[in-house]
């Protein structure tokens, strides 16, 4: 049974947006709720709380002092932080009963080294970082150790059912077959040779038309010198009737046939 850690708090009279003035004075605003009682706004020393919170986490049983009615057993339900600076902004304390079981997410603490990592070059795939636990507040663990030394070979794994806890005091609520951590091989992706893209149907047709148009253009170029070498018609002479409206023929039998 863990001994409750004492934390001094005071009833808070400053509410709403005015709590920024408390933070400037080094005080952390908070609230105590639950336990079939009204919520109570509180404040505590921010620096002292932050140092203690690093040791406690969210699952250490606290005894809040300084409130009317004596000490209040509680767990830290949530801590709000500034998203940019990480500074603590607010803390929520949940009242608990020492005679009633409660629920909390308990972090997993990975200890020792896996031989599969050290000797076989495996990497660890972490599937869970915490588990849900039911226990009396005074029995709630700060964390649960996960021994990695049992991961000897590639594909060795630890499941929820393998976690070492005192089953007479706490109950893990996750599925026993849920994966916690596994030793997996390092995957090296092979580079695929660059594939030459086949021309689209429209592009192929366009290329064919260009190839057919090229000889026609060449024939037109050849026709120009022949026209230049022709004798000019006599002044006032009428062109033959058959030539009216006809396109000039290219020398050598006309334009090439399309294949």
C-alpha positions as CSV (number, residue, x, y, z in Angstrom):
1,X,0.0,0.0,0.0
2,X,1.5,3.3,-1.1
3,X,1.5,6.2,1.3
4,X,-0.3,9.3,0.2
5,X,1.8,12.3,-0.7
6,X,0.8,15.5,1.0
7,X,0.2,18.6,-1.2
8,X,-0.7,22.0,0.3
9,X,-3.5,23.8,-1.5
10,X,-5.7,26.8,-0.7
11,X,-9.3,27.7,-1.7
12,X,-9.2,30.0,-4.8
13,X,-11.2,33.2,-5.0
14,X,-9.8,34.4,-8.3
15,X,-11.8,32.9,-11.2
16,X,-12.1,33.1,-14.9
17,X,-9.6,35.0,-17.0
18,X,-8.3,36.7,-13.9
19,X,-6.3,33.6,-13.0
20,X,-3.5,34.9,-15.2
21,X,-2.7,37.2,-12.3
22,X,-2.2,34.1,-10.1
23,X,0.2,32.6,-12.6
24,X,2.3,35.8,-12.6
25,X,2.6,35.4,-8.8
26,X,3.9,31.8,-9.2
27,X,0.6,30.1,-8.3
28,X,-1.1,27.3,-10.2
29,X,-4.9,27.4,-10.4
30,X,-6.8,24.2,-10.1
31,X,-10.0,22.5,-9.1
32,X,-11.0,19.5,-6.9
33,X,-14.0,17.6,-8.2
34,X,-15.9,14.3,-7.9
35,X,-16.5,12.2,-4.8
36,X,-20.2,13.2,-4.6
37,X,-19.3,16.8,-3.6
38,X,-19.3,20.2,-5.3
39,X,-16.2,21.3,-7.2
40,X,-13.8,23.5,-5.3
41,X,-11.5,25.9,-7.0
42,X,-8.0,25.8,-5.5
43,X,-4.5,27.2,-6.0
44,X,-1.1,25.8,-5.1
45,X,2.6,26.8,-5.5
46,X,3.5,26.1,-9.1
47,X,7.2,25.5,-8.8
48,X,6.7,23.1,-5.9
49,X,3.9,21.2,-7.6
50,X,5.9,20.9,-10.9
51,X,8.9,19.4,-9.1
52,X,6.7,16.9,-7.3
53,X,4.6,16.0,-10.4
54,X,7.7,14.8,-12.2
55,X,7.9,12.1,-9.5
56,X,4.3,11.4,-9.0
57,X,2.7,11.3,-12.4
58,X,-1.1,10.9,-12.5
59,X,-1.4,7.7,-10.5
60,X,0.1,8.6,-7.1
61,X,-2.3,9.0,-4.3
62,X,-2.3,12.6,-2.9
63,X,-3.6,14.0,0.4
64,X,-4.7,17.6,-0.2
65,X,-4.2,19.8,2.9
66,X,-5.5,23.3,3.6
67,X,-9.2,22.8,2.7
68,X,-12.2,22.9,5.0
69,X,-13.1,19.5,6.4
70,X,-9.6,18.1,6.7
71,X,-7.4,16.3,4.2
72,X,-8.8,15.1,0.9
73,X,-7.6,12.0,-0.8
74,X,-7.2,12.7,-4.6
75,X,-5.5,11.7,-7.8
76,X,-4.2,14.1,-10.4
77,X,-6.8,13.8,-13.2
78,X,-5.3,16.2,-15.7
79,X,-2.6,18.9,-16.1
80,X,-3.1,21.6,-18.8
81,X,-0.1,23.2,-20.4
82,X,0.7,26.0,-22.7
83,X,1.1,24.4,-26.2
84,X,4.0,26.7,-27.1
85,X,6.0,27.0,-23.9
86,X,4.9,23.8,-22.1
87,X,4.3,25.8,-18.9
88,X,1.6,24.4,-16.6
89,X,-1.7,26.4,-16.7
90,X,-4.2,24.4,-14.7
91,X,-4.5,21.1,-12.7
92,X,-7.6,19.0,-12.0
93,X,-7.7,16.9,-8.8
94,X,-10.2,14.0,-8.6
95,X,-11.5,13.1,-5.2
96,X,-11.3,9.3,-4.4
97,X,-12.5,7.0,-1.7
98,X,-10.0,4.7,-0.1
99,X,-12.7,2.0,0.2
100,X,-13.7,2.1,-3.5
101,X,-11.7,1.0,-6.5
102,X,-10.9,3.5,-9.2
103,X,-9.5,3.4,-12.7
104,X,-6.4,5.0,-14.1
105,X,-4.0,4.7,-17.1
106,X,-0.7,3.5,-15.7
107,X,2.4,4.2,-17.8
108,X,4.7,1.3,-18.8
109,X,8.4,1.5,-17.9
110,X,10.6,-0.5,-20.2
111,X,13.7,-1.8,-18.4
112,X,16.8,-3.8,-19.4
113,X,18.1,-4.5,-23.0
114,X,16.8,-7.0,-25.5
115,X,19.4,-9.5,-26.7
116,X,17.6,-9.5,-30.1
117,X,18.4,-5.9,-30.4
118,X,22.0,-6.2,-29.2
119,X,23.1,-9.3,-31.1
120,X,20.7,-9.6,-34.1
121,X,20.2,-6.0,-35.0
122,X,16.5,-6.0,-34.4
123,X,14.4,-3.0,-33.5
124,X,11.6,-2.7,-31.0
125,X,8.1,-2.1,-32.0
126,X,6.3,-0.4,-29.1
127,X,2.5,-1.0,-29.4
128,X,1.5,0.4,-26.0
129,X,2.9,2.9,-23.6
130,X,0.3,2.6,-20.9
131,X,-2.4,0.2,-19.7
132,X,-5.8,0.7,-18.0
133,X,-5.7,-0.4,-14.4
134,X,-8.4,-0.9,-11.7
135,X,-7.4,-0.7,-8.1
136,X,-7.9,1.0,-4.8
137,X,-6.3,4.5,-4.9
138,X,-3.7,3.5,-2.3
139,X,-2.7,0.4,-4.4
140,X,-2.5,2.2,-7.8
141,X,1.0,1.7,-9.1
142,X,3.1,4.7,-10.3
143,X,4.2,2.6,-13.3
144,X,4.5,-1.0,-14.5
145,X,8.0,-2.4,-15.4
146,X,8.3,-4.3,-18.7
147,X,11.5,-6.5,-18.8
148,X,12.9,-6.5,-22.3
149,X,15.6,-9.1,-21.5
150,X,13.2,-11.9,-22.5
151,X,13.2,-10.8,-26.2
152,X,15.9,-13.2,-27.4
153,X,15.0,-13.7,-31.0
154,X,13.5,-11.9,-33.9
155,X,9.7,-11.8,-33.6
156,X,9.8,-12.4,-29.8
157,X,7.0,-10.3,-28.2
158,X,5.5,-9.3,-24.9
159,X,1.8,-9.2,-24.5
160,X,-0.5,-7.7,-21.8
161,X,-0.8,-11.1,-20.3
162,X,3.0,-11.2,-19.7
163,X,3.1,-8.0,-17.6
164,X,4.2,-8.7,-14.0
165,X,1.8,-7.2,-11.5
166,X,0.3,-8.2,-8.1
167,X,-3.0,-9.6,-9.3
168,X,-4.4,-9.5,-5.7
169,X,-4.1,-5.7,-5.7
170,X,-4.5,-4.5,-9.2
171,X,-6.3,-5.6,-12.3
172,X,-5.3,-4.7,-15.9
173,X,-8.3,-4.1,-18.0
174,X,-6.8,-4.4,-21.4
175,X,-7.2,-7.5,-23.6
176,X,-4.6,-10.1,-22.4
177,X,-3.7,-10.8,-26.0
178,X,-2.9,-7.2,-26.8
179,X,0.6,-6.6,-28.0
180,X,2.9,-4.4,-25.8
181,X,6.3,-4.7,-27.6
182,X,7.9,-6.8,-30.2
183,X,11.4,-7.4,-31.7
184,X,11.2,-7.0,-35.4
185,X,13.9,-7.1,-38.2
186,X,15.0,-4.0,-39.9
187,X,13.4,-3.8,-43.3
188,X,15.6,-2.4,-46.2
189,X,13.7,-1.4,-49.2
190,X,15.3,-2.3,-52.5
191,X,15.4,0.4,-55.2
192,X,13.3,-0.5,-58.2
193,X,14.8,0.2,-61.7
194,X,13.2,3.2,-63.4
195,X,10.5,2.2,-65.8
196,X,10.3,3.8,-69.2
197,X,6.8,5.1,-69.6
198,X,5.1,4.0,-72.8
199,X,3.8,6.9,-74.9
200,X,0.1,7.5,-74.6
201,X,-2.2,6.5,-77.5
202,X,-2.8,10.2,-78.4
203,X,0.9,11.0,-78.3
204,X,1.7,8.0,-80.6
205,X,-0.9,9.1,-83.1
206,X,0.5,12.6,-83.1
207,X,4.0,11.4,-83.7
208,X,2.6,9.3,-86.7
209,X,0.9,12.3,-88.2
210,X,4.1,14.4,-87.8
211,X,6.1,11.7,-89.7
212,X,3.5,11.6,-92.5
213,X,3.4,15.4,-92.7
214,X,7.2,15.7,-93.1
215,X,7.4,14.1,-96.6
216,X,4.6,16.3,-97.7
217,X,6.4,19.4,-96.6
218,X,9.5,18.2,-98.3
219,X,7.6,17.7,-101.6
220,X,6.3,21.2,-101.3
221,X,9.8,22.6,-100.9
222,X,10.9,20.7,-104.1
223,X,7.9,22.1,-106.0
224,X,8.9,25.7,-105.4
225,X,12.1,25.7,-107.6
226,X,10.1,24.2,-110.5
227,X,7.6,27.0,-110.3
228,X,10.4,29.5,-110.2
229,X,11.9,28.1,-113.3
230,X,8.7,28.2,-115.4
231,X,8.4,30.8,-118.1
232,X,6.1,33.7,-117.5
233,X,2.8,33.7,-119.4
234,X,2.6,36.1,-122.2
235,X,0.9,39.4,-121.4
236,X,-2.9,39.1,-121.9
237,X,-2.8,35.4,-122.4
238,X,-5.5,33.4,-120.7
239,X,-4.5,30.3,-118.7
240,X,-5.8,27.0,-120.0
241,X,-9.3,26.2,-118.8
242,X,-8.2,22.9,-117.2
243,X,-5.8,24.6,-114.9
244,X,-8.4,26.8,-113.3
245,X,-8.9,26.0,-109.6
246,X,-6.4,23.1,-109.7
247,X,-3.7,22.8,-107.1
248,X,-0.2,22.7,-108.5
249,X,1.3,19.2,-108.8
250,X,4.6,18.4,-107.2
251,X,7.2,17.0,-109.6
252,X,7.7,13.3,-109.8
253,X,4.1,12.2,-109.6
254,X,2.5,14.3,-106.8
255,X,2.4,14.0,-103.0
256,X,3.4,10.7,-101.4
257,X,0.6,8.3,-100.5
258,X,-0.2,7.8,-96.8
259,X,0.7,4.4,-95.5
